[in-house]
């Protein structure tokens, strides 16, 4: 019973709980949604004016949306501090960089957000006032930047001409020695050469020619500076010879094996006639000259291993060539100018001379010479080693010899003996005061240059000696003026007259020791020439060998062409007593005088200008106002004055010959 009651009470409790759980919830009235916040972008967008140095600007920003920023220029940057989800308030930093240009510049910074009107900030920046500085304060070549240099080279500055200049007289090793790296200081923005940027200590440029350096300032203005580098090796005025003998060249007799570099980078060079011993082998060199070999600046003879035409001298292809030092001639031009006279007078194109005449004038090419090796300096009496040192301006010319393109007389060898068809020629003879070993009946000292002493038959020397004695006898005979049987039977009048005109116009007292003659086969006359060795012309000889001689008032003939005292019978003096011959010379002089005057002016004006640097360098090594020789006169006070002196003497000599040739 009790159990049933419990079941009843349980059921009632379940019903009650079910009823209670079905009770409806209280009704809550619905609330309205708040309206969303309006999009809003606030920024004080005042235009900005910024100075040259640039500046940062901070703007307060309010925006309840995500913000984007854009700038129209890279130099106008920005930094945004804003996150709408966290806080609509933020900041915008505008960053304006320094203006390094010469122009005012503008930019815009645009701030935008969704559903908001964009805001633009205008930025204007002042232009830079650019520097006008464009001064170059130093210019040099450093050994550390140029491995071929032996030392640093500091250029001197001439403010008046705005020129940096330097001289360097040592050999520069390398394949392109003219390409050098300069070191310079400047307050300009950049440096240019021929429109190309040049960086100090880095950019290699050619120093072969003078050039202009342009310093450009920040404002675009510029200033020019002249650069002059006197380095004979790399300057393009003259060809260059570097000689490296195995040992001291100490005599005129013994050749020394010599390594050479010979090249020509002048404007007119064809690239022909170069010699590099690294490829072609050594040559031989020895001394040359008579009195000139004893001077401080020494001349040399070169002997190549094959027949060769050096540096464009294509008139002859021979082994032997010479380089003349011209130590006594401070103009360096006297013999060169005399050769120009010879080319006018001994000119085959004129069809004036006999067909048997060999109208040869030695070539003349000035070159710059360097030496690596021992050198004996007569002025100090010492031998010293020269390590790629500049030896000076030399005159390259022909060896005076029988050869095609030179004195092209007929070949005559010892093997020809006394063959009557050959023995009459050819012969080359020099009147040689110093080394002659043959004498005429009147005591004139001669050297037989061809046939040479190592390839002749005595019958040949006997023949030419006898012929010269016959000529001399005719000259001193009673009927010497006779056109058929007098001296003209043995001497060619035309080459003799031209020889005298050259020697008289240059005023060469030394003619006797440099008088060449030759005889052709089958033609029984002596021809005169070539012209040679006129370094004592133009009043450059202080010797007075005969009382009749007055250097500026008389003919050289009356000096005996420097006949020594023991020679009392002077060929030229005797010839001048023939009035018909004097008239012949006067006529030839009158016909050619204007050409000779013109070439004088041309050479004196052009040659010194064309090799001005080389001349300056030469007299840096060998003092200008100095004569080691006791024979030569002192020059004018400086080089330009010496050139003017030669011009003046030429003019005076012309007037004198007009008178004396007609007396």
Rosetta blueprint (number, residue, H / E / L):
1 X L
2 X H
3 X H
4 X H
5 X H
6 X H
7 X H
8 X H
9 X H
10 X H
11 X H
12 X H
13 X H
14 X H
15 X H
16 X H
17 X H
18 X H
19 X H
20 X H
21 X H
22 X L
23 X L
24 X L
25 X L
26 X L
27 X L
28 X L
29 X L
30 X L
31 X L
32 X L
33 X L
34 X L
35 X L
36 X L
37 X L
38 X L
39 X L
40 X L
41 X E
42 X E
43 X E
44 X L
45 X L
46 X L
47 X L
48 X E
49 X E
50 X E
51 X L
52 X L
53 X L
54 X L
55 X E
56 X E
57 X E
58 X E
59 X E
60 X E
61 X E
62 X E
63 X E
64 X L
65 X L
66 X L
67 X E
68 X E
69 X E
70 X E
71 X E
72 X L
73 X L
74 X L
75 X L
76 X E
77 X E
78 X E
79 X E
80 X E
81 X E
82 X E
83 X E
84 X L
85 X L
86 X L
87 X E
88 X E
89 X E
90 X E
91 X E
92 X E
93 X E
94 X E
95 X E
96 X E
97 X L
98 X L
99 X L
100 X L
101 X L
102 X L
103 X L
104 X L
105 X E
106 X E
107 X E
108 X E
109 X E
110 X E
111 X E
112 X E
113 X E
114 X L
115 X L
116 X L
117 X L
118 X L
119 X E
120 X E
121 X E
122 X E
123 X E
124 X E
125 X E
126 X L
127 X L
128 X L
129 X L
130 X L
131 X L
132 X L
133 X L
134 X L
135 X L
136 X E
137 X E
138 X E
139 X E
140 X E
141 X E
142 X L
143 X H
144 X H
145 X H
146 X L
147 X L
148 X L
149 X L
150 X L
151 X L
152 X L
153 X E
154 X E
155 X L
156 X E
157 X E
158 X E
159 X L
160 X L
161 X L
162 X L
163 X E
164 X E
165 X E
166 X E
167 X E
168 X L
169 X L
170 X E
171 X L
172 X L
173 X L
174 X L
175 X L
176 X L
177 X L
178 X L
179 X E
180 X E
181 X E
182 X E
183 X E
184 X E
185 X E
186 X E
187 X L
188 X L
189 X L
190 X E
191 X E
192 X E
193 X E
194 X L
195 X L
196 X E
197 X E
198 X L
199 X L
200 X L
201 X L
202 X L
203 X L
204 X E
205 X E
206 X E
207 X L
208 X L
209 X L
210 X L
211 X E
212 X E
213 X E
214 X E
215 X E
216 X E
217 X L
218 X L
219 X L
220 X L
221 X L
222 X E
223 X E
224 X E
225 X E
226 X E
227 X E
228 X E
229 X E
230 X E
231 X L
232 X L
233 X L
234 X L
235 X L
236 X L
237 X L
238 X L
239 X E
240 X E
241 X E
242 X E
243 X E
244 X E
245 X E
246 X L
247 X L
248 X L
249 X L
250 X L
251 X L
252 X L
253 X L
254 X L
255 X L
256 X E
257 X E
258 X E
259 X E
260 X E
261 X E
262 X E
263 X E
264 X L
265 X L
266 X L
267 X L
268 X L
269 X L
270 X L
271 X L
272 X L
273 X L
274 X L
275 X E
276 X E
277 X H
278 X H
279 X H
280 X H
281 X L
282 X L
283 X E
284 X E
285 X E
286 X E
287 X E
288 X L
289 X L
290 X L
291 X H
292 X H
293 X H
294 X H
295 X L
296 X L
297 X L
298 X L
299 X L
300 X E
301 X E
302 X E
303 X E
304 X E
305 X E
306 X E
307 X E
308 X E
309 X L
310 X H
311 X H
312 X H
313 X L
314 X L
315 X L
316 X L
317 X L
318 X E
319 X E
320 X E
321 X E
322 X E
323 X E
324 X E
325 X L
326 X L
327 X L
328 X L
329 X L
330 X L
331 X L
332 X L
333 X L
334 X H
335 X H
336 X H
337 X H
338 X H
339 X H
340 X H
341 X H
342 X H
343 X H
344 X H
345 X H
346 X L
347 X L
348 X H
349 X H
350 X H
351 X L
352 X L
353 X L
354 X L
355 X L
356 X L
357 X L
358 X L
359 X L
360 X L
361 X L
362 X L
363 X L
364 X L
365 X E
366 X E
367 X E
368 X E
369 X E
370 X E
371 X E
372 X E
373 X E
374 X E
375 X E
376 X E
377 X E
378 X L
379 X L
380 X L
381 X L
382 X E
383 X E
384 X E
385 X E
386 X E
387 X E
388 X E
389 X E
390 X E
391 X E
392 X E
393 X E
394 X E
395 X E
396 X E
397 X E
398 X E
399 X L
400 X L
401 X L
402 X L
403 X L
404 X L
405 X L
406 X L
407 X L
408 X L
409 X L
410 X L
411 X L
412 X L
413 X L
414 X H
415 X H
416 X H
417 X L
418 X L
419 X L
420 X L
421 X L
422 X L
423 X L
424 X L
425 X L
426 X L
427 X E
428 X E
429 X E
430 X E
431 X E
432 X L
433 X L
434 X L
435 X L
436 X L
437 X L
438 X E
439 X E
440 X L
441 X L
442 X L
443 X L
444 X L
445 X E
446 X E
447 X E
448 X E
449 X E
450 X E
451 X L
452 X L
453 X L
454 X L
455 X L
456 X L
457 X L
458 X H
459 X H
460 X H
461 X H
462 X H
463 X H
464 X H
465 X H
466 X H
467 X H
468 X H
469 X H
470 X H
471 X H
472 X H
473 X H
474 X H
475 X H
476 X L
477 X L
478 X L
479 X L
480 X L
481 X L
482 X L
483 X L
484 X L
485 X L
486 X L
487 X H
488 X H
489 X H
490 X L
491 X E
492 X L
493 X H
494 X H
495 X H
496 X H
497 X H
498 X H
499 X H
500 X H
501 X H
502 X H
503 X H
504 X H
505 X H
506 X H
507 X L
508 X L
509 X L
510 X L
511 X H
512 X H
513 X H
514 X H
515 X E
516 X E
517 X E
518 X E
519 X E
520 X L
521 X L
522 X L
523 X L
524 X L
525 X L
526 X E
527 X E
528 X E
529 X L
530 X L
531 X L
532 X L
533 X L
534 X L
535 X L
536 X L
537 X L
538 X L
539 X L
540 X L
541 X E
542 X L
543 X L
544 X L
545 X L
546 X L
547 X L
548 X L
549 X L
550 X L
551 X L
552 X L
553 X L
554 X L
555 X L
556 X H
557 X H
558 X H
559 X H
560 X L
561 X L
562 X L
563 X L
564 X L
565 X L
566 X L
567 X L
568 X L
569 X L
570 X L
571 X H
572 X H
573 X H
574 X H
575 X H
576 X L
577 X L
578 X L
579 X H
580 X H
581 X H
582 X H
583 X H
584 X H
585 X H
586 X H
587 X H
588 X H
589 X H
590 X H
591 X H
592 X H
593 X H
594 X H
595 X H
596 X H
597 X H
598 X H
599 X H
600 X H
601 X H
602 X H
603 X H
604 X H
605 X H
606 X H
607 X H
608 X H
609 X H
610 X H
611 X L
612 X H
613 X H
614 X H
615 X H
616 X H
617 X H
618 X H
619 X H
620 X H
621 X H
622 X L
623 X L
624 X L
625 X L
626 X L
627 X L
628 X L
629 X L
630 X L
631 X L
632 X E
633 X L
634 X L
635 X L
636 X L
637 X L
638 X L
639 X H
640 X H
641 X H
642 X H
643 X H
644 X H
645 X H
646 X H
647 X H
648 X H
649 X H
650 X H
651 X H
652 X H
653 X H
654 X H
655 X H
656 X H
657 X H
658 X H
659 X H
660 X H
661 X L
662 X L
663 X L
